[in-house]
Amino acid sequence: MSPSQAPDPMRRRVLACAGVGVAVALLPAALPARAATVDAQPPSVELDPDGVYANATVVFALPVTLEDALHRGIPLYFLTRMTVSQSRWWWFNADLGEGQQLTRLGFEPLLGKYRVSTGGLRTSYHTLDDALNQVQHIAHLKVAEAKDLKQGQTYQLGGRFELDLSQLPRPFQLNVGSQSDWQLQADFPQVSFTWTTAASTAPPA
């Protein structure tokens, strides 16, 4: 949905006066629930002298219910969690490092722009597609320290991408937790890599 398709000003003012609770009540009645699918592609690995970094891509279409909530003033938060582990045949895998990235997607009705915030970086876009393009690409996320890895040892990189419902306003958390179109999540395929400080980039094994 482009900014020009956002709710008209009168509708927005009515909803704002009614409060978040009314917006929550209207969403299930106005829009049918449908399962959201996320394609989490195999991550790539960067080996730097100070540690391991991950790059990852997810592909998904924002369900209509979430798009409507976004235009009602409810920001959406997407959490990416990546883990480096080592296989142990006699026990569970040993986790050696983890990196997390929380990305906020919001809509500014007065400016007709979408804003994506990750850490201290904030970027504005004129279209939802452009904003989602940033959300769906995770770049240079540190997942392990060099001091925790051994030269020539093979490790596994895996992770998960999800819509973080815990960041939503409390009325939304109570109302949407069981709705399928709010269960936007996927696991990244696990890839293997060999730690060596001589290489700068290691493709999935």
C-alpha positions in Angstrom: 0.0 0.0 0.0 1.4 3.4 -0.9 1.1 6.5 1.3 -1.7 7.7 -0.9 -3.8 4.7 0.1 -3.4 5.3 3.8 -6.6 6.0 5.8 -8.0 9.4 5.2 -7.4 12.1 7.8 -11.0 12.0 9.2 -10.8 8.3 9.8 -7.4 8.6 11.4 -8.6 11.3 13.8 -11.6 9.2 14.8 -9.4 6.2 15.5 -6.9 8.3 17.4 -9.7 9.6 19.7 -11.1 6.2 20.2 -7.8 4.8 21.3 -5.8 1.7 20.5 -8.3 -0.6 22.1 -11.0 0.3 19.5 -8.4 -0.2 16.7 -7.7 -3.6 18.0 -11.3 -4.5 18.1 -11.9 -3.4 14.5 -9.0 -5.3 12.9 -10.3 -8.9 13.2 -13.8 -7.9 12.1 -12.8 -5.8 9.1 -10.1 -8.1 7.7 -10.0 -11.9 7.4 -7.1 -13.7 8.9 -4.7 -15.4 6.6 -1.4 -17.2 7.3 1.7 -15.2 6.6 4.7 -17.0 5.1 8.3 -16.0 5.3 11.1 -17.3 3.1 14.3 -17.2 5.1 17.2 -17.7 2.8 20.5 -19.4 3.8 22.7 -16.8 5.5 26.2 -15.9 4.4 29.2 -15.6 6.7 31.9 -12.9 6.9 35.1 -13.8 8.7 36.9 -10.7 10.1 39.9 -10.6 12.4 37.7 -9.6 15.3 35.0 -12.3 14.8 32.2 -13.7 12.7 29.5 -11.6 11.0 26.3 -12.8 9.3 24.3 -11.5 6.4 20.8 -12.7 5.8 17.7 -12.1 3.7 14.1 -12.9 4.3 11.3 -12.5 1.8 7.6 -11.9 2.7 4.6 -9.9 1.8 3.1 -7.9 4.7 -0.4 -9.3 5.5 -3.2 -6.8 5.0 -4.0 -6.8 8.7 -0.5 -5.8 9.6 -0.5 -3.1 6.9 -3.7 -1.7 8.2 -2.3 -1.6 11.8 0.8 0.1 10.5 -1.3 2.9 8.9 -3.3 3.2 12.1 -0.1 4.3 13.9 1.0 0.9 15.3 4.8 0.4 14.6 5.9 -3.1 13.8 9.1 -4.6 15.3 11.1 -7.4 13.5 13.7 -9.4 15.5 16.5 -11.3 13.9 18.5 -13.7 16.1 21.6 -15.5 14.8 23.6 -18.1 16.7 27.1 -19.7 16.1 27.3 -23.2 17.5 29.6 -26.2 17.5 28.3 -29.8 17.0 29.1 -32.3 19.8 28.2 -35.9 19.1 28.0 -36.8 22.7 25.8 -33.9 23.8 23.8 -30.9 22.7 25.5 -28.4 20.4 27.5 -25.7 22.2 26.5 -22.1 21.5 29.5 -19.9 21.1 28.0 -16.6 20.1 24.8 -14.8 19.3 23.8 -11.6 17.6 20.4 -9.9 17.6 19.0 -7.1 15.5 15.7 -5.3 16.2 14.2 -3.3 13.4 11.3 -0.9 13.8 8.9 -0.1 10.9 6.6 2.8 11.4 4.4 5.1 9.3 4.3 8.9 9.6 0.9 10.0 8.3 1.7 13.8 8.3 4.7 13.2 6.0 3.3 10.2 4.2 6.5 8.4 4.8 7.6 5.0 6.2 10.5 5.0 8.7 12.8 2.1 9.4 15.0 2.2 12.5 17.7 -0.2 13.3 19.9 0.7 16.3 20.9 4.3 15.8 20.2 4.3 12.0 16.9 5.8 10.8 15.8 5.9 7.2 12.7 7.3 5.6 11.0 5.9 2.5 8.1 7.0 0.3 6.8 3.5 -0.3 6.1 0.5 1.8 7.9 -1.8 -0.6 11.1 0.2 -0.3 10.8 0.2 3.5 10.3 -3.5 3.6 13.3 -4.0 1.4 15.5 -2.7 4.2 13.6 -4.7 6.9 14.2 -7.9 4.9 18.0 -7.5 4.6 20.2 -8.1 7.6 23.8 -7.0 7.0 27.0 -7.4 8.9 25.5 -8.6 12.2 28.2 -9.7 14.6 27.5 -13.2 15.9 30.7 -14.4 17.5 34.0 -13.1 18.9 37.3 -14.3 17.5 38.6 -15.2 21.0 35.9 -17.8 21.3 36.8 -19.7 18.1 39.6 -22.1 17.2 41.6 -21.9 14.0 40.5 -24.5 11.5 37.5 -25.6 13.5 34.1 -26.0 11.8 31.0 -24.2 13.2 27.4 -23.8 12.3 25.4 -20.6 11.8 21.7 -20.6 12.2 19.0 -18.3 13.4 15.4 -17.0 13.4 13.4 -14.0 12.0 10.1 -13.0 13.6 7.6 -10.3 14.2 8.3 -9.4 17.8 4.8 -9.2 19.4 6.2 -8.3 22.8 7.0 -4.8 21.4 3.4 -4.1 20.5 1.1 -2.1 22.8 -0.5 -4.3 25.5 -4.0 -4.3 24.0 -2.6 -5.6 20.7 -0.5 -8.3 22.5 -3.7 -9.7 24.1 -5.7 -9.6 20.9 -3.4 -10.8 18.1 -1.3 -13.5 19.8 -3.5 -16.3 18.4 -4.1 -14.8 14.9 -2.2 -16.5 12.1 -1.4 -13.4 10.1 0.5 -12.0 13.1 2.7 -15.1 13.3 5.3 -13.8 10.9 8.4 -16.0 11.6 10.8 -18.4 10.0 14.1 -20.2 10.8 17.2 -19.6 8.7 18.7 -22.8 7.1 21.8 -23.7 9.0 25.1 -23.3 7.2 28.6 -24.5 8.2 31.9 -22.5 8.0 35.5 -23.0 9.0 37.1 -20.3 11.2 40.2 -18.9 9.8 41.5 -15.3 10.2 43.2 -15.5 6.8 39.9 -15.4 4.9 37.6 -12.4 4.7 34.5 -14.2 3.5 33.3 -17.8 3.8 30.4 -19.1 1.6 27.9 -21.6 3.1 29.5 -25.1 3.2 
